[in-house]
Amino acid sequence: MSLQKVRPSLLRALLGSAAILTMGGTAAQAAEPVLQTEQSDVITLPAYSPHTILVEDAVYTHNKDGRVYVVDADKGKLLGMVQAAYNANMALTPDAKRIYVAETTWERGNRGARNDLLAEYDASTLKLTSDEKLPARALVTPKKNDFALNADGSRSYVYQMSPSNAVEVVDNAAHKVTQTVEIPGCALVYPWGNSGFSSLCADGTLANVNLGADGKVGMTHTAPFFEPDKDGIFEQSPTVAADGTAYFISYSGMVYPTKMGENSTVEKPWSLQEGAGLKAAPDSSKPFEVTWRPGGWQIAALHKASHQMYVLMHKGTFWTHKDNGTEVWVYDMQTHKRIRRYPLKVASNLVGVTQDEHPLMFTANEDNGDFFVSDALTGKPLRTMKALGTSLIFTVAPGEG
């Protein structure tokens, strides 16, 4: 119909509606954002401070996606990450410039040809600088001593079981395996100096492997110093490659101070419980006695300069050595006495410390992946990184090796 036949009131209403629609459309067009061209960039991390640490997340629910986090513990900030697939192990060089990850992948995800690899990353750019294929590696739950570096970081030691127990020795500059050392009846690697390592053996001894400049391998054994079936040793006991210091801790809480070398020496053990004014805990001959015992995964950490060791402790029977710690006990390793005691708000499967004059202490919530940073000298909680990962299992701080 023509506008002449429309009633004046209706015409005014129609024209008003049209004006509103026109104004609304104009406003909508004006508000539409202009998309900017994305500019990609690459960030380089600054030199690592004593509080720039690595945290391994095994991601057990889908461990093909394991990773190593680079964390600024002063700010509680995640700086970056690198891949660490299928029960990987990792290490940081003494100068904190390279990260090594020993990992395993399969050609078609979870099947096909298996590849055991040693990846090297630039610690500042997190770029892959070498991706070496290994003859084999032990595909077991990650521990620091499945894979380790020598004192100056020039060699990698990769523990393997294919099928016999052995260690692959890798020249990190040449990126190649230089020799395979058989260690029958023994396992893991505890480096000392630049040319040797020790391994724990099933007969209660320590095997000591010396790698000669001529390529020849020398091996000695200590006398048996523990009874594996009666009071086993925690494989994750703290050691120092630079001077061969080790403190092997037993399930009951006995500490065996050790000087590793071509002919390692093991001193008389002392009790964590007696160092805290308690009765020594019994071994497996009395398995049901409840007392304070060490336990967890990364059960202890050593602050080298102060000769202080941080140990996860919990109340339990003998076979609770994998139970998380409800407290951290700090020991003077020269007097063998407990000097501090930190109750934890959340039981932890790991404890770590930095190596500076103002050290930080790390614990974690195994259930939800929260990561806790505390003052190592007072135990005071400083910050929490919520849900940092899925399966946080151990930490590495610059200078701890």
C-alpha positions as CSV (number, residue, x, y, z in Angstrom):
1,M,0.0,0.0,0.0
2,S,1.1,3.6,-0.5
3,L,2.3,5.8,2.3
4,Q,-0.6,8.2,1.5
5,K,-3.1,5.6,2.7
6,V,-1.2,4.9,6.0
7,R,-2.6,6.6,9.1
8,P,-0.3,9.5,10.3
9,S,0.3,7.9,13.7
10,L,1.3,4.5,12.2
11,L,3.6,6.2,9.7
12,R,5.4,8.1,12.5
13,A,5.9,4.8,14.4
14,L,7.3,3.0,11.3
15,L,9.7,5.8,10.5
16,G,10.9,5.9,14.2
17,S,11.5,2.2,14.2
18,A,13.5,2.5,11.0
19,A,15.6,5.3,12.5
20,I,16.4,3.2,15.6
21,L,17.4,0.2,13.5
22,T,19.6,2.4,11.3
23,M,21.3,3.9,14.3
24,G,21.7,0.5,16.0
25,G,23.3,-0.9,12.9
26,T,25.7,2.0,12.6
27,A,26.7,1.7,16.2
28,A,27.3,-2.0,15.8
29,Q,29.5,-1.5,12.7
30,A,31.5,1.2,14.5
31,A,32.1,-1.0,17.5
32,E,33.4,-3.9,15.4
33,P,37.1,-4.4,16.3
34,V,39.8,-4.2,13.7
35,L,41.9,-7.4,13.8
36,Q,45.6,-6.8,14.1
37,T,48.2,-8.9,12.3
38,E,49.7,-11.2,14.9
39,Q,53.4,-10.7,15.5
40,S,55.3,-13.8,16.6
41,D,58.3,-13.5,18.8
42,V,60.8,-15.7,20.7
43,I,61.6,-15.0,24.3
44,T,65.1,-15.9,25.7
45,L,65.2,-16.6,29.4
46,P,67.8,-14.7,31.5
47,A,70.7,-16.6,33.1
48,Y,69.4,-18.9,35.7
49,S,69.5,-17.6,39.3
50,P,69.9,-20.0,42.2
51,H,66.1,-20.0,42.5
52,T,65.4,-20.9,38.8
53,I,64.7,-24.6,39.1
54,L,63.5,-27.6,37.1
55,V,60.5,-29.6,38.1
56,E,59.7,-33.0,36.5
57,D,56.0,-33.8,35.9
58,A,55.7,-37.5,34.8
59,V,52.0,-37.0,33.9
60,Y,51.2,-40.6,34.9
61,T,47.7,-40.5,33.5
62,H,49.1,-39.9,30.0
63,N,52.8,-40.1,30.4
64,K,53.5,-39.8,26.7
65,D,53.0,-36.1,27.6
66,G,55.6,-35.9,30.4
67,R,57.4,-32.6,30.7
68,V,60.0,-30.6,32.6
69,Y,59.0,-27.2,33.9
70,V,61.4,-24.3,34.3
71,V,60.2,-22.3,37.3
72,D,61.1,-19.0,38.8
73,A,60.6,-19.9,42.5
74,D,61.0,-16.3,43.7
75,K,57.9,-15.3,41.7
76,G,56.1,-18.6,41.6
77,K,56.1,-18.3,37.8
78,L,56.3,-20.9,35.1
79,L,58.9,-19.8,32.6
80,G,58.7,-22.6,30.1
81,M,58.8,-26.4,29.6
82,V,60.4,-29.1,27.5
83,Q,59.1,-32.6,26.6
84,A,60.0,-35.5,28.8
85,A,58.0,-38.5,27.5
86,Y,57.4,-41.9,29.1
87,N,59.1,-42.1,32.4
88,A,61.8,-39.6,31.4
89,N,64.8,-38.5,33.5
90,M,66.4,-35.1,33.4
91,A,69.5,-33.2,34.6
92,L,70.8,-29.7,34.5
93,T,74.5,-29.0,33.8
94,P,76.6,-27.4,36.6
95,D,76.7,-24.1,34.7
96,A,72.9,-24.2,34.3
97,K,73.2,-23.7,30.5
98,R,72.0,-27.1,29.2
99,I,69.1,-29.4,30.1
100,Y,69.3,-33.1,29.3
101,V,66.3,-35.3,29.1
102,A,66.5,-39.1,28.6
103,E,63.2,-40.3,27.3
104,T,61.4,-42.9,25.2
105,T,59.0,-42.6,22.3
106,W,57.3,-45.0,19.9
107,E,57.1,-44.5,16.1
108,R,53.3,-44.6,16.1
109,G,52.5,-43.1,19.5
110,N,52.1,-46.2,21.6
111,R,53.4,-48.8,19.2
112,G,55.9,-49.3,16.4
113,A,59.6,-49.0,16.7
114,R,60.9,-47.8,20.1
115,N,63.3,-44.9,20.3
116,D,65.3,-44.3,23.4
117,L,66.6,-40.8,23.2
118,L,68.9,-38.3,24.9
119,A,67.7,-34.8,24.2
120,E,69.8,-31.7,24.9
121,Y,68.2,-28.3,25.2
122,D,69.6,-24.8,25.5
123,A,68.4,-23.7,29.0
124,S,67.7,-20.1,27.9
125,T,65.9,-20.6,24.6
126,L,64.6,-24.1,25.4
127,K,65.6,-25.0,21.8
128,L,66.5,-28.6,21.1
129,T,70.2,-28.7,20.3
130,S,70.8,-32.4,20.1
131,D,68.5,-35.5,19.8
132,E,70.7,-38.5,20.2
133,K,69.4,-42.1,19.8
134,L,70.6,-44.4,22.6
135,P,71.1,-48.2,22.5
136,A,68.7,-48.5,25.4
137,R,67.5,-46.9,28.7
138,A,65.7,-48.3,31.7
139,L,62.0,-47.6,31.2
140,V,61.2,-47.4,34.9
141,T,59.6,-44.8,37.2
142,P,61.8,-41.7,37.1
143,K,64.4,-41.2,39.7
144,K,67.4,-38.8,39.7
145,N,69.8,-41.8,39.6
146,D,68.4,-43.5,36.5
147,F,70.2,-40.8,34.6
148,A,72.9,-38.4,35.8
149,L,75.8,-36.2,34.7
150,N,79.4,-36.3,35.8
151,A,80.8,-33.4,37.9
152,D,81.5,-31.0,35.0
153,G,78.6,-32.0,32.8
154,S,80.8,-33.4,30.0
155,R,79.4,-36.9,30.3
156,S,76.0,-38.5,30.7
157,Y,75.4,-41.8,32.4
158,V,72.2,-43.6,31.3
159,Y,71.2,-46.7,33.3
160,Q,69.6,-49.4,31.2
161,M,68.4,-53.0,31.5
162,S,68.4,-54.5,28.0
163,P,68.5,-57.3,29.1
164,S,71.3,-57.1,31.6
165,N,72.1,-54.2,33.9
166,A,74.5,-51.7,32.3
167,V,75.3,-48.0,32.0
168,E,75.6,-46.1,28.7
169,V,78.4,-43.5,28.9
170,V,77.7,-40.5,26.6
171,D,80.2,-37.9,25.5
172,N,78.0,-34.7,25.7
173,A,80.2,-32.7,23.4
174,A,80.4,-35.3,20.6
175,H,76.8,-36.5,21.3
176,K,77.7,-40.1,21.1
177,V,77.8,-43.2,23.3
178,T,81.5,-44.0,24.0
179,Q,81.1,-47.2,25.9
180,T,78.6,-49.5,27.6
181,V,79.6,-50.6,31.1
182,E,78.1,-53.8,32.4
183,I,77.2,-53.7,36.1
184,P,75.8,-57.2,36.8
185,G,73.6,-57.4,40.0
186,C,73.8,-53.6,40.4
187,A,71.6,-50.7,39.4
188,L,71.5,-46.9,39.0
189,V,74.3,-44.3,38.8
190,Y,75.8,-42.1,41.5
191,P,78.5,-40.1,39.8
192,W,81.8,-39.0,41.5
193,G,84.2,-36.7,39.9
194,N,84.5,-36.6,36.1
195,S,85.5,-40.2,35.4
196,G,83.5,-42.5,37.6
197,F,80.3,-43.6,39.2
198,S,79.0,-46.0,41.8
199,S,75.9,-48.3,41.7
200,L,73.9,-50.0,44.4
201,C,74.0,-53.8,44.3
202,A,71.7,-56.5,45.4
203,D,74.2,-58.1,47.7
204,G,74.4,-54.9,49.8
205,T,77.6,-53.5,48.3
206,L,78.5,-50.5,46.3
207,A,80.1,-51.1,42.9
208,N,82.6,-48.4,41.9
209,V,83.3,-47.9,38.2
210,N,86.4,-46.0,37.1
211,L,86.5,-44.9,33.4
212,G,90.2,-44.7,32.4
213,A,91.5,-42.2,29.9
214,D,92.5,-45.1,27.7
215,G,88.9,-46.4,27.7
216,K,89.5,-49.2,30.1
217,V,87.0,-49.8,32.9
218,G,88.0,-50.6,36.4
219,M,85.5,-51.9,39.0
220,T,85.7,-52.5,42.7
221,H,83.2,-53.3,45.4
222,T,82.8,-52.2,48.9
223,A,82.1,-54.7,51.6
224,P,78.3,-55.2,52.2
225,F,77.0,-52.3,54.3
226,F,73.3,-52.9,54.3
227,E,70.9,-55.9,54.1
228,P,68.5,-55.5,51.2
229,D,66.0,-57.9,52.5
230,K,66.1,-56.6,56.1
231,D,66.5,-52.8,55.7
232,G,66.7,-51.6,52.1
233,I,68.2,-48.4,50.9
234,F,66.3,-45.5,49.3
235,E,67.6,-45.2,45.7
236,Q,66.8,-41.5,45.8
237,S,69.3,-40.8,48.6
238,P,71.2,-37.5,48.1
239,T,74.6,-37.5,46.5
240,V,77.1,-34.9,45.2
241,A,79.1,-35.6,42.1
242,A,81.6,-32.9,42.6
243,D,83.2,-34.5,45.7
244,G,81.6,-38.0,45.8
245,T,79.7,-37.3,49.0
246,A,76.6,-39.5,49.5
247,Y,74.2,-40.1,52.3
248,F,72.4,-43.4,51.7
249,I,69.2,-43.6,53.8
250,S,67.6,-46.9,54.7
251,Y,63.9,-47.6,55.1
252,S,64.1,-47.7,58.9
253,G,66.0,-44.3,58.9
254,M,69.6,-45.3,59.2
255,V,72.0,-42.9,57.4
256,Y,75.2,-44.3,55.8
257,P,77.7,-41.4,55.2
258,T,79.7,-42.4,52.1
259,K,82.7,-41.1,50.2
260,M,82.4,-42.4,46.7
261,G,85.4,-43.0,44.5
262,E,87.6,-45.8,43.0
263,N,87.5,-47.4,46.4
264,S,84.4,-46.0,48.1
265,T,84.3,-45.9,51.9
266,V,81.1,-46.2,54.0
267,E,81.2,-44.8,57.5
268,K,79.3,-46.2,60.5
269,P,75.6,-45.4,60.2
270,W,73.5,-43.3,62.5
271,S,69.8,-43.1,63.1
272,L,67.5,-40.2,62.0
273,Q,65.2,-41.0,65.0
274,E,68.1,-41.0,67.5
275,G,69.3,-37.7,66.0
276,A,65.8,-36.3,67.0
277,G,65.9,-37.7,70.5
278,L,63.8,-40.8,69.8
279,K,64.4,-44.5,69.8
280,A,65.9,-45.9,66.6
281,A,63.2,-47.4,64.4
282,P,63.3,-51.2,63.9
283,D,63.9,-52.9,60.5
284,S,61.7,-55.5,58.8
285,S,62.2,-57.9,61.7
286,K,59.5,-55.8,63.6
287,P,57.4,-54.6,60.6
288,F,54.4,-53.4,62.6
289,E,55.9,-51.0,65.0
290,V,54.6,-47.5,64.3
291,T,57.1,-44.7,64.6
292,W,58.5,-41.7,62.7
293,R,60.1,-42.9,59.4
294,P,61.4,-41.5,56.1
295,G,59.2,-41.8,53.1
296,G,58.0,-40.4,49.8
297,W,59.6,-40.2,46.4
298,Q,62.3,-37.5,46.5
299,I,62.8,-38.2,50.2
300,A,65.7,-35.9,51.0
301,A,67.7,-32.9,49.8
302,L,71.1,-31.7,50.8
303,H,72.2,-28.1,51.2
304,K,75.9,-28.5,50.6
305,A,77.4,-25.3,52.0
306,S,75.7,-25.7,55.4
307,H,75.9,-29.5,55.6
308,Q,72.2,-29.7,56.3
309,M,69.9,-32.4,55.0
310,Y,66.1,-32.1,54.7
311,V,64.2,-35.3,55.1
312,L,60.5,-36.1,54.6
313,M,59.2,-37.9,57.6
314,H,55.8,-39.6,58.5
315,K,54.5,-41.9,61.2
316,G,54.1,-45.5,60.0
317,T,55.1,-49.1,60.0
318,F,58.2,-50.5,58.2
319,W,56.7,-51.0,54.8
320,T,55.4,-47.4,54.5
321,H,58.5,-46.1,52.8
322,K,56.5,-44.7,49.9
323,D,54.1,-42.8,52.1
324,N,54.3,-39.0,51.8
325,G,56.0,-36.9,54.4
326,T,53.8,-35.0,56.9
327,E,56.9,-33.2,58.2
328,V,60.3,-32.1,57.1
329,W,63.1,-32.7,59.5
330,V,66.4,-30.8,59.0
331,Y,69.7,-32.4,60.2
332,D,73.2,-31.1,60.8
333,M,75.2,-33.7,59.0
334,Q,78.3,-33.1,61.1
335,T,76.6,-33.5,64.5
336,H,73.9,-36.0,63.2
337,K,71.3,-34.0,65.2
338,R,67.9,-32.7,64.1
339,I,68.1,-28.9,64.2
340,R,64.7,-27.9,62.8
341,R,61.3,-29.5,62.3
342,Y,58.7,-28.3,59.8
343,P,55.1,-29.6,59.9
344,L,53.5,-29.6,56.5
345,K,50.0,-28.4,55.8
346,V,49.8,-30.9,52.9
347,A,51.7,-34.2,53.0
348,S,54.4,-34.2,50.3
349,N,56.0,-36.8,48.0
350,L,59.1,-34.6,47.4
351,V,61.4,-32.2,49.1
352,G,64.0,-30.0,47.4
353,V,66.2,-27.1,48.3
354,T,68.2,-24.4,46.5
355,Q,72.0,-24.1,47.1
356,D,72.4,-20.4,47.9
357,E,72.7,-18.5,51.2
358,H,69.0,-17.8,51.4
359,P,67.7,-21.2,50.3
360,L,64.2,-22.1,49.3
361,M,62.5,-25.4,50.1
362,F,60.0,-27.1,47.8
363,T,57.2,-29.6,48.5
364,A,54.2,-30.7,46.5
365,N,50.7,-32.0,46.7
366,E,50.7,-35.4,44.9
367,D,46.9,-35.4,44.4
368,N,46.3,-32.0,42.7
369,G,49.8,-30.9,41.5
370,D,50.1,-27.9,43.8
371,F,53.7,-26.8,44.3
372,F,54.8,-25.1,47.5
373,V,57.7,-22.7,48.0
374,S,58.9,-22.1,51.6
375,D,61.8,-20.4,53.3
376,A,64.3,-23.3,53.9
377,L,65.7,-21.7,57.1
378,T,62.4,-21.2,58.9
379,G,59.9,-23.4,57.1
380,K,57.6,-20.4,56.5
381,P,55.4,-20.9,53.5
382,L,56.1,-18.2,50.9
383,R,53.9,-19.0,47.8
384,T,51.9,-21.7,46.2
385,M,51.8,-22.5,42.5
386,K,48.3,-24.0,42.0
387,A,48.1,-27.1,39.8
388,L,51.6,-26.7,38.4
389,G,51.4,-30.2,37.1
390,T,49.8,-33.6,37.3
391,S,52.5,-35.9,38.7
392,L,55.3,-33.8,40.2
393,I,58.0,-36.1,41.3
394,F,61.3,-34.3,41.7
395,T,63.2,-31.0,41.4
396,V,66.6,-30.0,40.3
397,A,68.2,-26.7,41.5
398,P,71.4,-25.1,40.0
399,G,74.6,-26.3,41.7
400,E,73.2,-29.2,43.6
401,G,75.2,-31.9,41.8
